[in-house]
Amino acid sequence: MTFSIAGRCAATGMFGVAIATSSIAVGARCPHARAGVGAVASQNVTDPNLGPLVLDRMEEGHSARDAIARVAAARPHMNYRQLTAVDRAGGVASWTGTHILGTNAVSEEHDCIAAGNLLKTAGVPIAMTEAFADGTDLHLAERLLRALEAGLASGGEEGPVHSAALLVHHEQKFPLVDLRCDWDGADPIGALRRLWTGYEPQMQAYLIRALDPSAAPSYGVKGNP
């Protein structure tokens, strides 16, 4: 039903998540990140409260593993949840309840963790973490997206994928990258790739506009040449 990867860039301190599913608007519910803290993916039967709760625990200084354990012990219905996290030290952790759908698996590496449910094969998360590890010189968003593409190429989930999302936080409270394909009957991950290809060259300009409009480049439109 869903496959995802949460990752950290050791060089820049960025955190992010790439995720895809057969349901609509996965980006509205499942990926979570916070600058200087970590990233979390919450999936299967999704509880959007879980991401912020785990991030709160990690912001208090708990590791990803301790944060997930604390949240899981305090929340109801955790047997229906699949949860992953990466912390500021690159440590990772996961939770997979007993009522997770279909074939499910997790691949844990330093700085990244991939997981999925209703998968074609249990090897999908492994393909994702391997792809992430191959791109240490790339922007975190690119590494995450390549990992998502690798997951799809290795089988993805049992049914058709309909939505995908890419989220990256860096130094601000707002995301550096927040791109979504909320519904596509054919290729939402391809649509997400096209969005990133268009957004990446403009990303820094939008950041400068937020922080210092006087130093920002023009939009290049009528009235702002």
SELUMDREN-848370 format. One record per atom (N, C-alpha, C): residue number from 1; residue in one letter; atom name; z, y, x. Coordinates in steps of 0.001 Angstrom, whole numbers, plus 500000, padded with zeros to 6 digits. Layout:
<nodes>
NODE  resi  resn  name       w       v       u
NODE   NUM     A    CA       Z       Y       X
...
</nodes>
This chain:
<nodes>
NODE  resi  resn  name       w       v       u
NODE     1     M     N  500000  498795  500813
NODE     1     M    CA  500000  500000  500000
NODE     1     M     C  500000  501258  500848
NODE     2     T     N  500683  501186  502037
NODE     2     T    CA  500782  502378  502896
NODE     2     T     C  500868  501940  504350
NODE     3     F     N  500240  502715  505249
NODE     3     F    CA  500475  502540  506676
NODE     3     F     C  500607  503909  507314
NODE     4     S     N  501508  503996  508301
NODE     4     S    CA  501836  505301  508870
NODE     4     S     C  502271  505163  510317
NODE     5     I     N  502276  506318  511005
NODE     5     I    CA  502834  506396  512345
NODE     5     I     C  503585  507712  512482
NODE     6     A     N  504780  507654  513020
NODE     6     A    CA  505560  508833  513376
NODE     6     A     C  505621  508900  514893
NODE     7     G     N  505416  510097  515445
NODE     7     G    CA  505351  510185  516899
NODE     7     G     C  505901  511483  517463
NODE     8     R     N  506184  511433  518751
NODE     8     R    CA  506674  512577  519521
NODE     8     R     C  505788  512769  520732
NODE     9     C     N  505490  514018  521067
NODE     9     C    CA  504802  514326  522315
NODE     9     C     C  505853  514717  523344
NODE    10     A     N  506025  513907  524367
NODE    10     A    CA  507048  514165  525371
NODE    10     A     C  506770  515445  526156
NODE    11     A     N  505492  515807  526313
NODE    11     A    CA  505136  516980  527107
NODE    11     A     C  505413  518289  526377
NODE    12     T     N  505179  518324  525075
NODE    12     T    CA  505297  519574  524312
NODE    12     T     C  506514  519616  523395
NODE    13     G     N  507091  518452  523086
NODE    13     G    CA  508187  518405  522136
NODE    13     G     C  507753  518416  520683
NODE    14     M     N  506461  518286  520423
NODE    14     M    CA  505976  518226  519047
NODE    14     M     C  506371  516911  518389
NODE    15     F     N  506533  516966  517075
NODE    15     F    CA  506784  515780  516266
NODE    15     F     C  505795  515746  515106
NODE    16     G     N  505414  514532  514688
NODE    16     G    CA  504496  514470  513565
NODE    16     G     C  504360  513096  512967
NODE    17     V     N  503613  513056  511867
NODE    17     V    CA  503351  511833  511118
NODE    17     V     C  501902  511839  510656
NODE    18     A     N  501250  510679  510741
NODE    18     A    CA  499964  510442  510077
NODE    18     A     C  500144  509263  509148
NODE    19     I     N  499602  509359  507929
NODE    19     I    CA  499884  508350  506916
NODE    19     I     C  498728  508233  505941
NODE    20     A     N  498521  507035  505403
NODE    20     A    CA  497474  506806  504410
NODE    20     A     C  497954  505772  503412
NODE    21     T     N  497446  505858  502178
NODE    21     T    CA  497881  504940  501137
NODE    21     T     C  496846  504851  500033
NODE    22     S     N  497052  503888  499132
NODE    22     S    CA  496174  503738  497978
NODE    22     S     C  496557  504675  496839
NODE    23     S     N  497724  505282  496889
NODE    23     S    CA  498190  506190  495847
NODE    23     S     C  497684  507607  496073
NODE    24     I     N  497859  508451  495083
NODE    24     I    CA  497426  509839  495176
NODE    24     I     C  498445  510679  495954
NODE    25     A     N  497956  511654  496717
NODE    25     A    CA  498768  512717  497328
NODE    25     A     C  499929  512207  498174
NODE    26     V     N  499653  511310  499106
NODE    26     V    CA  500713  510771  499960
NODE    26     V     C  501400  511868  500764
NODE    27     G     N  500659  512923  501128
NODE    27     G    CA  501241  513989  501927
NODE    27     G     C  502306  514791  501223
NODE    28     A     N  502356  514692  499891
NODE    28     A    CA  503352  515428  499127
NODE    28     A     C  504705  514742  499113
NODE    29     R     N  504768  513472  499493
NODE    29     R    CA  505998  512699  499322
NODE    29     R     C  506524  512029  500585
NODE    30     C     N  505655  511656  501492
NODE    30     C    CA  506045  510653  502501
NODE    30     C     C  506240  511140  503934
NODE    31     P     N  505450  512079  504466
NODE    31     P    CA  505661  512501  505859
NODE    31     P     C  506640  513669  505951
NODE    32     H     N  507510  513618  506968
NODE    32     H    CA  508516  514662  507160
NODE    32     H     C  508682  514887  508664
NODE    33     A     N  508851  516144  509069
NODE    33     A    CA  509105  516465  510474
NODE    33     A     C  509882  517773  510548
NODE    34     R     N  510543  517970  511674
NODE    34     R    CA  511323  519186  511874
NODE    34     R     C  511308  519534  513352
NODE    35     A     N  510994  520779  513670
NODE    35     A    CA  510895  521216  515061
NODE    35     A     C  512201  520975  515801
NODE    36     G     N  512099  520384  516983
NODE    36     G    CA  513262  520135  517823
NODE    36     G     C  514153  519006  517365
NODE    37     V     N  513769  518318  516293
NODE    37     V    CA  514636  517293  515709
NODE    37     V     C  513972  515923  515688
NODE    38     G     N  512826  515805  515009
NODE    38     G    CA  512180  514511  514927
NODE    38     G     C  511184  514433  513796
NODE    39     A     N  510751  513221  513496
NODE    39     A    CA  509796  512966  512418
NODE    39     A     C  510193  511698  511692
NODE    40     V     N  509884  511665  510393
NODE    40     V    CA  510263  510542  509533
NODE    40     V     C  509119  510245  508579
NODE    41     A     N  508874  508964  508332
NODE    41     A    CA  507962  508550  507266
NODE    41     A     C  508742  507691  506282
NODE    42     S     N  508621  508011  504994
NODE    42     S    CA  509283  507263  503927
NODE    42     S     C  508206  506705  503014
NODE    43     Q     N  508183  505392  502792
NODE    43     Q    CA  507068  504793  502065
NODE    43     Q     C  507488  503554  501284
NODE    44     N     N  506523  502809  500784
NODE    44     N    CA  506642  501713  499829
NODE    44     N     C  506954  502336  498467
NODE    45     V     N  508094  502059  497830
NODE    45     V    CA  508481  502795  496621
NODE    45     V     C  509236  504022  497127
NODE    46     T     N  508568  505177  497117
NODE    46     T    CA  509006  506316  497925
NODE    46     T     C  510142  507098  497282
NODE    47     D     N  511133  507434  498103
NODE    47     D    CA  512170  508393  497747
NODE    47     D     C  512022  509586  498696
NODE    48     P     N  511451  510715  498232
NODE    48     P    CA  511235  511855  499126
NODE    48     P     C  512515  512464  499677
NODE    49     N     N  513676  512114  499105
NODE    49     N    CA  514945  512601  499658
NODE    49     N     C  515239  512030  501034
NODE    50     L     N  514703  510846  501328
NODE    50     L    CA  515107  510141  502539
NODE    50     L     C  514708  510867  503817
NODE    51     G     N  513498  511439  503844
NODE    51     G    CA  513048  512129  505045
NODE    51     G     C  513982  513255  505454
NODE    52     P     N  514250  514223  504548
NODE    52     P    CA  515181  515299  504909
NODE    52     P     C  516581  514811  505254
NODE    53     L     N  517058  513770  504571
NODE    53     L    CA  518389  513253  504876
NODE    53     L     C  518460  512688  506292
NODE    54     V     N  517444  511926  506697
NODE    54     V    CA  517431  511381  508056
NODE    54     V     C  517292  512504  509079
NODE    55     L     N  516438  513482  508799
NODE    55     L    CA  516289  514620  509710
NODE    55     L     C  517594  515407  509837
NODE    56     D     N  518321  515559  508746
NODE    56     D    CA  519622  516241  508820
NODE    56     D     C  520572  515512  509763
NODE    57     R     N  520617  514186  509650
NODE    57     R    CA  521510  513413  510524
NODE    57     R     C  521074  513542  511982
NODE    58     M     N  519763  513510  512236
NODE    58     M    CA  519289  513649  513620
NODE    58     M     C  519556  515056  514143
NODE    59     E     N  519463  516057  513287
NODE    59     E    CA  519756  517427  513721
NODE    59     E     C  521231  517570  514098
NODE    60     E     N  522084  516772  513487
NODE    60     E    CA  523503  516767  513843
NODE    60     E     C  523767  516092  515186
NODE    61     G     N  522754  515430  515742
NODE    61     G    CA  522890  514804  517042
NODE    61     G     C  522807  513297  517040
NODE    62     H     N  522633  512682  515870
NODE    62     H    CA  522529  511230  515801
NODE    62     H     C  521144  510757  516244
NODE    63     S     N  521095  509592  516816
NODE    63     S    CA  519818  508983  517182
NODE    63     S     C  519077  508582  515921
NODE    64     A     N  517789  508277  516060
NODE    64     A    CA  517006  507809  514924
NODE    64     A     C  517644  506565  514314
NODE    65     R     N  518090  505656  515156
NODE    65     R    CA  518661  504403  514652
NODE    65     R     C  519957  504658  513886
NODE    66     D     N  520814  505487  514429
NODE    66     D    CA  522072  505781  513757
NODE    66     D     C  521830  506586  512483
NODE    67     A     N  520877  507517  512531
NODE    67     A    CA  520580  508348  511364
NODE    67     A     C  520086  507498  510197
NODE    68     I     N  519156  506586  510475
NODE    68     I    CA  518654  505718  509405
NODE    68     I     C  519764  504818  508872
NODE    69     A     N  520582  504278  509752
NODE    69     A    CA  521674  503405  509317
NODE    69     A     C  522640  504150  508404
NODE    70     R     N  522963  505378  508754
NODE    70     R    CA  523897  506161  507944
NODE    70     R     C  523301  506489  506574
NODE    71     V     N  522050  506882  506561
NODE    71     V    CA  521406  507226  505293
NODE    71     V     C  521253  505979  504421
NODE    72     A     N  520821  504890  505031
NODE    72     A    CA  520610  503659  504265
NODE    72     A     C  521912  503156  503647
NODE    73     A     N  523022  503338  504334
NODE    73     A    CA  524310  502874  503823
NODE    73     A     C  524792  503692  502628
NODE    74     A     N  524268  504920  502514
NODE    74     A    CA  524775  505826  501483
NODE    74     A     C  523860  505974  500273
NODE    75     R     N  522620  505467  500353
NODE    75     R    CA  521643  505685  499280
NODE    75     R     C  521468  504421  498441
NODE    76     P     N  521269  504583  497139
NODE    76     P    CA  520982  503420  496296
NODE    76     P     C  519528  502979  496442
NODE    77     H     N  519242  501775  496006
NODE    77     H    CA  517876  501250  495889
NODE    77     H     C  517149  501115  497227
NODE    78     M     N  517883  500980  498320
NODE    78     M    CA  517235  500930  499629
NODE    78     M     C  516422  499648  499836
NODE    79     N     N  516623  498628  499015
NODE    79     N    CA  515809  497422  499150
NODE    79     N     C  514350  497661  498795
NODE    80     Y     N  514057  498793  498153
NODE    80     Y    CA  512686  499131  497783
NODE    80     Y     C  512019  500071  498795
NODE    81     R     N  512734  500459  499815
NODE    81     R    CA  512248  501505  500728
NODE    81     R     C  511818  500942  502078
NODE    82     Q     N  510799  501599  502647
NODE    82     Q    CA  510432  501397  504047
NODE    82     Q     C  510503  502758  504716
NODE    83     L     N  511167  502817  505854
NODE    83     L    CA  511518  504093  506461
NODE    83     L     C  511392  503978  507976
NODE    84     T     N  510795  504984  508602
NODE    84     T    CA  510702  505013  510063
NODE    84     T     C  511084  506403  510565
NODE    85     A     N  511534  506469  511823
NODE    85     A    CA  511913  507757  512404
NODE    85     A     C  511757  507727  513915
NODE    86     V     N  511471  508917  514473
NODE    86     V    CA  511480  509124  515922
NODE    86     V     C  512339  510356  516188
NODE    87     D     N  513202  510296  517205
NODE    87     D    CA  514136  511385  517458
NODE    87     D     C  513733  512211  518671
NODE    88     R     N  514546  513206  519011
NODE    88     R    CA  514199  514165  520067
NODE    88     R     C  514154  513530  521448
NODE    89     A     N  514750  512372  521608
NODE    89     A    CA  514700  511661  522880
NODE    89     A     C  513571  510640  522941
NODE    90     G     N  512794  510532  521864
NODE    90     G    CA  511730  509535  521810
NODE    90     G     C  512194  508185  521311
NODE    91     G     N  513465  508074  520924
NODE    91     G    CA  513964  506840  520345
NODE    91     G     C  513446  506655  518927
NODE    92     V     N  513265  505422  518531
NODE    92     V    CA  512705  505134  517209
NODE    92     V     C  513563  504123  516475
NODE    93     A     N  513378  504081  515146
NODE    93     A    CA  514110  503123  514332
NODE    93     A     C  513393  502969  513008
NODE    94     S     N  513719  501884  512294
NODE    94     S    CA  513085  501634  511007
NODE    94     S     C  514044  500940  510055
NODE    95     W     N  513685  501001  508790
NODE    95     W    CA  514374  500259  507740
NODE    95     W     C  513303  499630  506861
NODE    96     T     N  513398  498357  506607
NODE    96     T    CA  512493  497666  505688
NODE    96     T     C  513332  496877  504704
NODE    97     G     N  513313  497275  503430
NODE    97     G    CA  514110  496613  502412
NODE    97     G     C  513561  495247  502038
NODE    98     T     N  514346  494502  501294
NODE    98     T    CA  513958  493139  500939
NODE    98     T     C  512904  493090  499842
NODE    99     H     N  512667  494208  499138
NODE    99     H    CA  511681  494243  498063
NODE    99     H     C  510401  494972  498469
NODE   100     I     N  510092  494996  499759
NODE   100     I    CA  508876  495651  500232
NODE   100     I     C  507662  494838  499798
NODE   101     L     N  506580  495533  499455
NODE   101     L    CA  505401  494899  498893
NODE   101     L     C  504557  494191  499949
NODE   102     G     N  504123  492983  499628
NODE   102     G    CA  503115  492269  500397
NODE   102     G     C  503464  492052  501855
NODE   103     T     N  502407  491885  502661
NODE   103     T    CA  502573  491759  504109
NODE   103     T     C  503054  493083  504661
NODE   104     N     N  504178  493070  505363
NODE   104     N    CA  504713  494307  505942
NODE   104     N     C  505076  494070  507395
NODE   105     A     N  505009  495121  508187
NODE   105     A    CA  505277  494991  509616
NODE   105     A     C  505624  496350  510200
NODE   106     V     N  506256  496313  511373
NODE   106     V    CA  506631  497518  512111
NODE   106     V     C  506318  497290  513583
NODE   107     S     N  505839  498329  514262
NODE   107     S    CA  505647  498285  515712
NODE   107     S     C  506401  499461  516322
NODE   108     E     N  507375  499171  517164
NODE   108     E    CA  508210  500199  517784
NODE   108     E     C  507883  500330  519265
NODE   109     E     N  507629  501559  519690
NODE   109     E    CA  507463  501897  521101
NODE   109     E     C  508217  503189  521366
NODE   110     H     N  508454  503496  522642
NODE   110     H    CA  509072  504779  522948
NODE   110     H     C  508128  505892  522510
NODE   111     D     N  508635  506875  521802
NODE   111     D    CA  507896  508044  521303
NODE   111     D     C  507060  507780  520056
NODE   112     C     N  506966  506554  519575
NODE   112     C    CA  506186  506341  518356
NODE   112     C     C  506621  505073  517644
NODE   113     I     N  506414  505083  516326
NODE   113     I    CA  506705  503916  515506
NODE   113     I     C  505718  503880  514353
NODE   114     A     N  505108  502734  514140
NODE   114     A    CA  504148  502544  513052
NODE   114     A     C  504659  501457  512125
NODE   115     A     N  504352  501599  510839
NODE   115     A    CA  504817  500625  509856
NODE   115     A     C  503866  500611  508672
NODE   116     G     N  503894  499510  507931
NODE   116     G    CA  503063  499430  506745
NODE   116     G     C  503522  498335  505816
NODE   117     N     N  503007  498389  504600
NODE   117     N    CA  503278  497362  503602
NODE   117     N     C  501998  497100  502813
NODE   118     L     N  501912  495950  502176
NODE   118     L    CA  500677  495493  501542
NODE   118     L     C  499506  495572  502516
NODE   119     L     N  499767  495152  503745
NODE   119     L    CA  498767  495238  504806
NODE   119     L     C  497809  494051  504763
NODE   120     K     N  496593  494268  505287
NODE   120     K    CA  495651  493158  505452
NODE   120     K     C  496190  492141  506445
NODE   121     T     N  496757  492650  507560
NODE   121     T    CA  497358  491787  508572
NODE   121     T     C  498593  492464  509146
NODE   122     A     N  499490  491671  509687
NODE   122     A    CA  500700  492208  510304
NODE   122     A     C  500404  492926  511613
NODE   123     G     N  499160  492820  512110
NODE   123     G    CA  498806  493465  513367
NODE   123     G     C  498425  494922  513245
NODE   124     V     N  498343  495452  512034
NODE   124     V    CA  497923  496846  511836
NODE   124     V     C  498833  497828  512576
NODE   125     P     N  500167  497758  512439
NODE   125     P    CA  501009  498714  513161
NODE   125     P     C  500889  498617  514681
NODE   126     I     N  500660  497420  515196
NODE   126     I    CA  500494  497263  516647
NODE   126     I     C  499255  498009  517117
NODE   127     A     N  498149  497882  516374
NODE   127     A    CA  496931  498615  516732
NODE   127     A     C  497183  500114  516728
NODE   128     M     N  498033  500581  515837
NODE   128     M    CA  498321  502011  515738
NODE   128     M     C  499124  502518  516926
NODE   129     T     N  500179  501804  517309
NODE   129     T    CA  500970  502265  518447
NODE   129     T     C  500192  502152  519757
NODE   130     E     N  499309  501163  519855
NODE   130     E    CA  498470  501049  521050
NODE   130     E     C  497522  502243  521145
NODE   131     A     N  496918  502635  520032
NODE   131     A    CA  496009  503788  520045
NODE   131     A     C  496771  505065  520389
NODE   132     F     N  497980  505211  519871
NODE   132     F    CA  498790  506388  520179
NODE   132     F     C  499098  506455  521670
NODE   133     A     N  499427  505332  522266
NODE   133     A    CA  499788  505294  523679
NODE   133     A     C  498608  505608  524587
NODE   134     D     N  497393  505391  524103
NODE   134     D    CA  496205  505628  524923
NODE   134     D     C  495848  507103  525067
NODE   135     G     N  496501  507987  524289
NODE   135     G    CA  496049  509381  524260
NODE   135     G     C  497058  510387  524725
NODE   136     T     N  497814  510088  525779
NODE   136     T    CA  498910  510972  526187
NODE   136     T     C  498443  512363  526617
NODE   137     D     N  497170  512524  526927
NODE   137     D    CA  496662  513831  527335
NODE   137     D     C  496130  514642  526159
NODE   138     L     N  496192  514107  524958
NODE   138     L    CA  495628  514754  523772
NODE   138     L     C  496709  515468  522968
NODE   139     H     N  496274  516374  522099
NODE   139     H    CA  497188  517029  521176
NODE   139     H     C  497827  515962  520285
NODE   140     L     N  499083  516171  519921
NODE   140     L    CA  499780  515168  519121
NODE   140     L     C  499043  514863  517822
NODE   141     A     N  498486  515873  517177
NODE   141     A    CA  497757  515629  515927
NODE   141     A     C  496588  514684  516153
NODE   142     E     N  495878  514866  517254
NODE   142     E    CA  494750  513988  517572
NODE   142     E     C  495231  512568  517836
NODE   143     R     N  496330  512415  518561
NODE   143     R    CA  496866  511090  518840
NODE   143     R     C  497272  510371  517554
NODE   144     L     N  497927  511100  516668
NODE   144     L    CA  498351  510510  515401
NODE   144     L     C  497160  510112  514544
NODE   145     L     N  496150  510976  514500
NODE   145     L    CA  494973  510677  513691
NODE   145     L     C  494207  509494  514260
NODE   146     R     N  494090  509415  515578
NODE   146     R    CA  493433  508252  516182
NODE   146     R     C  494196  506968  515875
NODE   147     A     N  495511  507054  515850
NODE   147     A    CA  496315  505884  515506
NODE   147     A     C  496066  505462  514064
NODE   148     L     N  495961  506436  513163
NODE   148     L    CA  495686  506122  511769
NODE   148     L     C  494313  505476  511621
NODE   149     E     N  493332  506002  512339
NODE   149     E    CA  491990  505426  512315
NODE   149     E     C  491992  504001  512872
NODE   150     A     N  492798  503769  513908
NODE   150     A    CA  492904  502418  514473
NODE   150     A     C  493535  501459  513476
NODE   151     G     N  494503  501943  512725
NODE   151     G    CA  495113  501112  511698
NODE   151     G     C  494117  500702  510632
NODE   152     L     N  493279  501641  510228
NODE   152     L    CA  492246  501325  509242
NODE   152     L     C  491235  500339  509818
NODE   153     A     N  490818  500565  511059
NODE   153     A    CA  489829  499692  511695
NODE   153     A     C  490348  498276  511883
NODE   154     S     N  491665  498123  512024
NODE   154     S    CA  492231  496791  512224
NODE   154     S     C  492561  496085  510911
NODE   155     G     N  492187  496697  509800
NODE   155     G    CA  492374  496048  508506
NODE   155     G     C  492982  496925  507440
NODE   156     G     N  493835  497873  507860
NODE   156     G    CA  494463  498752  506891
NODE   156     G     C  495284  497978  505869
NODE   157     E     N  495254  498434  504638
NODE   157     E    CA  496012  497774  503592
NODE   157     E     C  495111  496913  502719
NODE   158     E     N  495716  496156  501834
NODE   158     E    CA  494975  495209  501005
NODE   158     E     C  493971  495906  500082
NODE   159     G     N  494374  496989  499464
NODE   159     G    CA  493507  497703  498535
NODE   159     G     C  492822  498887  499176
NODE   160     P     N  492012  499613  498411
NODE   160     P    CA  491332  500786  498945
NODE   160     P     C  492307  501926  499222
NODE   161     V     N  492052  502658  500295
NODE   161     V    CA  492860  503824  500653
NODE   161     V     C  492314  505035  499906
NODE   162     H     N  493201  505826  499290
NODE   162     H    CA  492762  506968  498490
NODE   162     H     C  493297  508315  498966
NODE   163     S     N  494377  508334  499732
NODE   163     S    CA  494883  509613  500225
NODE   163     S     C  495423  509445  501640
NODE   164     A     N  495439  510565  502378
NODE   164     A    CA  495890  510545  503772
NODE   164     A     C  496442  511919  504123
NODE   165     A     N  497314  511956  505123
NODE   165     A    CA  497927  513221  505522
NODE   165     A     C  498249  513221  507006
NODE   166     L     N  498268  514435  507575
NODE   166     L    CA  498562  514649  508994
NODE   166     L     C  499501  515849  509093
NODE   167     L     N  500701  515622  509628
NODE   167     L    CA  501727  516659  509706
NODE   167     L     C  502267  516748  511125
NODE   168     V     N  502310  517967  511690
NODE   168     V    CA  502879  518184  513024
NODE   168     V     C  503742  519440  513000
NODE   169     H     N  504950  519331  513526
NODE   169     H    CA  505830  520486  513720
NODE   169     H     C  506032  520705  515217
NODE   170     H     N  506123  522000  515592
NODE   170     H    CA  506347  522319  516999
NODE   170     H     C  507579  523199  517141
NODE   171     E     N  507404  524511  517299
NODE   171     E    CA  508533  525378  517616
NODE   171     E     C  509022  526198  516423
NODE   172     Q     N  508294  526162  515317
NODE   172     Q    CA  508624  526989  514159
NODE   172     Q     C  509192  526128  513025
NODE   173     K     N  509786  526796  512049
NODE   173     K    CA  510264  526079  510866
NODE   173     K     C  509109  525605  510003
NODE   174     F     N  507996  526305  510067
NODE   174     F    CA  506811  525894  509321
NODE   174     F     C  505956  524960  510177
NODE   175     P     N  505135  524123  509553
NODE   175     P    CA  504334  523175  510339
NODE   175     P     C  503207  523839  511113
NODE   176     L     N  502924  523305  512272
NODE   176     L    CA  501757  523723  513039
NODE   176     L     C  500494  523149  512416
NODE   177     V     N  500583  521925  511944
NODE   177     V    CA  499460  521232  511284
NODE   177     V     C  499997  520596  510007
NODE   178     D     N  499339  520865  508894
NODE   178     D    CA  499710  520245  507621
NODE   178     D     C  498425  520061  506816
NODE   179     L     N  497740  518946  507065
NODE   179     L    CA  496434  518676  506468
NODE   179     L     C  496524  517452  505575
NODE   180     R     N  495841  517517  504417
NODE   180     R    CA  495937  516434  503450
NODE   180     R     C  494604  516203  502749
NODE   181     C     N  494324  514973  502492
NODE   181     C    CA  493303  514590  501524
NODE   181     C     C  494062  513901  500400
NODE   182     D     N  494225  514582  499272
NODE   182     D    CA  495070  514061  498210
NODE   182     D     C  494407  512956  497392
NODE   183     W     N  493068  512935  497352
NODE   183     W    CA  492371  511856  496643
NODE   183     W     C  490924  511805  497088
NODE   184     D     N  490497  510659  497530
NODE   184     D    CA  489104  510427  497896
NODE   184     D     C  488825  508957  497624
NODE   185     G     N  487853  508701  496777
NODE   185     G    CA  487569  507324  496405
NODE   185     G     C  486884  506520  497476
NODE   186     A     N  486368  507202  498508
NODE   186     A    CA  485580  506504  499520
NODE   186     A     C  486255  506440  500882
NODE   187     D     N  486678  507610  501429
NODE   187     D    CA  487119  507635  502825
NODE   187     D     C  488067  508804  503072
NODE   188     P     N  489311  508742  502609
NODE   188     P    CA  490230  509857  502825
NODE   188     P     C  490592  510081  504290
NODE   189     I     N  490609  509019  505090
NODE   189     I    CA  490906  509213  506514
NODE   189     I     C  489749  509918  507195
NODE   190     G     N  488516  509616  506795
NODE   190     G    CA  487367  510360  507292
NODE   190     G     C  487418  511816  506866
NODE   191     A     N  487850  512069  505636
NODE   191     A    CA  488001  513441  505161
NODE   191     A     C  489073  514173  505970
NODE   192     L     N  490156  513465  506298
NODE   192     L    CA  491211  514060  507112
NODE   192     L     C  490690  514382  508513
NODE   193     R     N  489869  513516  509073
NODE   193     R    CA  489246  513781  510370
NODE   193     R     C  488403  515054  510314
NODE   194     R     N  487648  515231  509249
NODE   194     R    CA  486815  516433  509119
NODE   194     R     C  487682  517690  509001
NODE   195     L     N  488777  517595  508281
NODE   195     L    CA  489694  518721  508174
NODE   195     L     C  490272  519099  509537
NODE   196     W     N  490708  518113  510299
NODE   196     W    CA  491263  518379  511626
NODE   196     W     C  490203  518960  512550
NODE   197     T     N  488984  518449  512491
NODE   197     T    CA  487899  518976  513324
NODE   197     T     C  487658  520450  513020
NODE   198     G     N  487762  520829  511753
NODE   198     G    CA  487585  522230  511387
NODE   198     G     C  488795  523087  511694
NODE   199     Y     N  489972  522517  511573
NODE   199     Y    CA  491193  523302  511737
NODE   199     Y     C  491595  523498  513191
NODE   200     E     N  491386  522506  514015
NODE   200     E    CA  491877  522571  515397
NODE   200     E     C  491426  523833  516136
NODE   201     P     N  490146  524256  516065
NODE   201     P    CA  489753  525461  516794
NODE   201     P     C  490403  526737  516264
NODE   202     Q     N  490911  526708  515028
NODE   202     Q    CA  491518  527887  514421
NODE   202     Q     C  493047  527846  514430
NODE   203     M     N  493598  526740  514848
NODE   203     M    CA  495034  526503  514744
NODE   203     M     C  495851  527581  515456
NODE   204     Q     N  495503  527897  516680
NODE   204     Q    CA  496280  528870  517451
NODE   204     Q     C  496163  530262  516852
NODE   205     A     N  494996  530594  516316
NODE   205     A    CA  494817  531913  515706
NODE   205     A     C  495730  532079  514498
NODE   206     Y     N  495859  531036  513687
NODE   206     Y    CA  496743  531128  512527
NODE   206     Y     C  498202  531227  512947
NODE   207     L     N  498574  530582  514038
NODE   207     L    CA  499928  530692  514547
NODE   207     L     C  500209  532117  515020
NODE   208     I     N  499269  532703  515744
NODE   208     I    CA  499443  534079  516225
NODE   208     I     C  499540  535048  515052
NODE   209     R     N  498732  534843  514018
NODE   209     R    CA  498800  535709  512840
NODE   209     R     C  500175  535676  512202
NODE   210     A     N  500821  534520  512231
NODE   210     A    CA  502159  534401  511656
NODE   210     A     C  503211  535086  512519
NODE   211     L     N  503073  534987  513843
NODE   211     L    CA  504100  535480  514745
NODE   211     L     C  503893  536938  515164
NODE   212     D     N  502639  537343  515344
NODE   212     D    CA  502336  538709  515803
NODE   212     D     C  500959  539120  515308
NODE   213     P     N  500861  539640  514086
NODE   213     P    CA  499549  540000  513539
NODE   213     P     C  498793  541018  514389
NODE   214     S     N  499515  541872  515128
NODE   214     S    CA  498839  542894  515941
NODE   214     S     C  498034  542271  517073
NODE   215     A     N  498405  541062  517480
NODE   215     A    CA  497691  540400  518571
NODE   215     A     C  496735  539334  518064
NODE   216     A     N  496610  539214  516744
NODE   216     A    CA  495827  538122  516178
NODE   216     A     C  494341  538440  516167
NODE   217     P     N  493503  537454  516317
NODE   217     P    CA  492058  537655  516229
NODE   217     P     C  491634  537948  514802
NODE   218     S     N  490460  538536  514670
NODE   218     S    CA  489922  538867  513364
NODE   218     S     C  489585  537591  512598
NODE   219     Y     N  489595  537713  511268
NODE   219     Y    CA  489133  536603  510437
NODE   219     Y     C  487613  536492  510445
NODE   220     G     N  486955  537565  510878
NODE   220     G    CA  485504  537530  510942
NODE   220     G     C  484830  537606  509583
NODE   221     V     N  485494  538267  508631
NODE   221     V    CA  484933  538421  507293
NODE   221     V     C  484815  539903  506975
NODE   222     K     N  484123  540232  505909
NODE   222     K    CA  483921  541618  505484
NODE   222     K     C  485284  542275  505274
NODE   223     G     N  485459  543454  505864
NODE   223     G    CA  486732  544152  505788
NODE   223     G     C  487667  543814  506936
NODE   224     N     N  487350  542763  507707
NODE   224     N    CA  488143  542387  508873
NODE   224     N     C  487188  541827  509927
NODE   225     P     N  486303  542731  510445
NODE   225     P    CA  485236  542259  511334
NODE   225     P     C  485776  541740  512666
</nodes>
